[in-house]
Amino acid sequence: MLFVLRMLAMGVHFIIAGILGLLLGLCRPFNPDNSRLCARMYSLPALWLLRVKLITDVQPLLDHSRACVIVANHQSNYDLYVLGRVVPKRTVSIGKKSLKWVPLFGQLYWLAGNVLLDRGNAIRAKRAMLTTTDTLRHKNTSIWVFPEGTRNLGEGLLPFKKGAFQMAVAAGVPIIPVCVSNYAKSLDAGRWNSGRIMIRSLPAIPTEGLSMADLPELIDTCRTRMEHCIGQLDQQLAQLP
């Protein structure tokens, strides 16, 4: 019963947050800080409704003062609420072009200045990637990417795609990994307290002086550090009373 009531409340919240976000986007379209504000609108009430205890250690992310590429592990649709709590200022994300047609959410996602990629069209996708390089270099705006490309359902990191790392190297900006404990299998909206989740950002990985030939090593370094960190977060959560 609690699960049903929560899902109904979450549905109402999703609609209200979508309307407010859309109004924000219409008032100041494509402002790069719209994403952060919209993320908070979705995240804060949802975490309260779900009674999720979020433990964050993201000071390296919040203290970073220049454009960067932020990479995070992607577990479930709840990431919108979990990671929305820590999106820094002037940060946009990359999503599938099909998101544009999701009622309310898709329109506000577009008006928030996020980048929509047509993955079925190589020419348009390449053009969008060039746009992101310009955004990183000249607009003091960071880009948030899920390098796995799809949800891992809490079963461990999937192989990383090259796109995020190509952007960072092309623009000469650092990469900041954001790690979330594995929660997809343990989060239970049918309990009064749905669960506990830890988020930690790691020190920036520089890319200045690197070329595309360095991508394999760069990807491996980032993935290894994130995998190690996620394991630590899971252990720390297991030891909490």
N, C-alpha and C positions, 0 to 999 in steps of 0.2 A: 504493500500500500504506500509506504514511504517513497519507494522508487517511482511509482506512478505520479504521486503528487509533485515530486521533485522535477520529473521530466515535464510535467505541465507548466510548472513555474519557470523552468529553464526555457521552454518554448515561448512563453510570454515575454520573458526577459530578452530573448534573442530578437524578438520583433521590436520591442521598445528601444533596445540598444541600436538596432538597425535604423530605426527612424531618426533617433538623435544623431547618429553618425552621418546619415544622409544629409540632415539639415546642416551639420557642421561642414560637410564637404561642399554643399551648395553655397554656404556663406563665404568660404575661402577655399575654392577648388584647387586641388593639386599642391596644397601647402604640405611640405614634407613632415611637418609635425602632427598632421592629422592622424597619421597611423598610430602614433603613440597614444594620443588621446582616445581614439576609437578602441584601441587595444585595452585601455583601462576601463572603458565603458562596458566592454564585454567581460573583462576578467574579474574585477572587484566584486560586483554583485553575484557572479556565478560561483566564485570561491566561497562566498558567504552562504549561498543557497546550498551548496554541496557540503559545506563544513569540511573543506580541505585545508589542512595545515600546511602552509607553504613556507619552507625554510630556505632563505636565499643568501647567497654569498657571491654577489655580482659586482663588487666595487671596481674591479679592473674594467668592467664594461661601462659602468656609469661614469667613471673618472676619465675615460678616453675622450679626448677633446677634438680629434680629427676624424675625417671619414675613414671607414673601414668596412670590411666584409665580415659579417657575423654569421657563423655557421652553428647550427644546433641539431641535435638528434630529434627525429620526428616519430612519435609513437601512436598518436590517435587524434581524433577530432577534438578531444579535450585540450590539445596543445594551445588552441586559441585562448582558452581561459587560463591555463597554467603559465604559458610563456608571455601572455599579454601583460602580465604583472611586471615584467622586467624589460620591456622594450624601451631603449633609451631615446633621447630627443633626436629629431631629424633622422629618422630611420624608416625606410620603406622596405617592402619585401617583393619577392618575385613569385608570381602564381600563374596557373594555367589560364589561358584566355577564356575557357569555359566558365570560370568563376564570375565573369562579368554578367552572366545571365541568372545567377542566383538572386532571387528577389531580395531587395534591400541591401543585403550583405555585399553582393557583387557590385552594385552601383557605388556604394560608399567605399569599397575597396579600390575602385578605379579613381574616384574623386580624391581619395587620400594620397594619390600620387604613386601608388604601387605599380610595378611593371608587370604587364600581362604578356606572357609568351605564347605564341602559336607554335607548339612543338611539332605539329604536323607539317609546318611550312619552314624549311631550312633557311630560306632567304629572309623571311620576316623575323625568325628567331635570331638570326645573326645580326639583323638591324637593331633589334631590341637589346641585344647584348652590347652593341656599340653604344647605345644610349646609356646603358648602365655605367659603362666606363666613363662617359662624359659626366654623369651624375656624381660619381666618386671623385673625379679629378677636380671639377670646377664648381660644384654646388654644395660642397660641405655636407653631403648627405650620405649616410651609411646604408648598406643594403643587407637585409636579413635573408639568409638562404637555408633551406633544408637540403644538404648535399646528398642525402640518400635518395631523394627524388620521390619517395613514397613512405607510407607509415610502416614502421618495423614491428608494431603491435607488442612492444616490450620484450622482444625476443633477441635483443642484441643489435648492434649496429650493422646495417647493410653496407655493401660497397658504396663508396662515394663517387658521385659523378664529377666531371671536370669543371663544369660551368662556373661555380663559385670561385674556384682557384684561378681559372683563366681570367676572370674579371679582376681579381685582386692583383695578379701579376701584371696584367695590361695597364692597370691604373697606378701600380706601384704603391698600393695601400696595404696596411697590415690586415691579418685575419685574426678575429677574436672568437675562439670556440666557447660555446655555451652548452653546458652538460646538464641533463635532467635525469634524475634517478629513474629506474625502470618502474613505472607505475601502472602501465596499461592493464596488467593482469591482476593487480591488487586493489585498484580503486573500485569501491563498491558503493554506488549511490543508494543502495537499499539499506545501508547502515546509517545511524545517526551521524557519526563521524566517518566520512567516506574514505579517508586515508591521509597519509603524510607524504609529501613530495619535497625533494631537495633540488635546488638549482645552484650551479656554481659556474662562474665564468673564469676562464683561464687567461694567463698573460698573453698579450698579443704576439702573433708570429709574424715577423717582418717579411716583406717580399721585395723590398728594394734591391735592385741588382740581379734579380732572378729573371730567367727567360722561360719560355714554354717548355724547354727541354728539362727544366727542373720540376715540372708538375708532378711526376710520379713520386719523387721524394717528398715534396711539399704535402701532397695528399696523404701519404703514408705517415708522415710526422704528425699531422693534425689528427688523423683518425686514431693513431696509437695513443696520443695524449688524451683524447676524448674517451676512448675505451677504458683506459686506466682510471680516469676520473670518475666515470659512471660506476665502475666497480667499487671505488672507494665510497661513493655516495650510498650505494646499496648496502654496503657493510655498516656504514655509520647509522643509517636508518634502522637496520636490524638490531643494533645495539642500544637504541633508545628505549627507555621504559614505556 
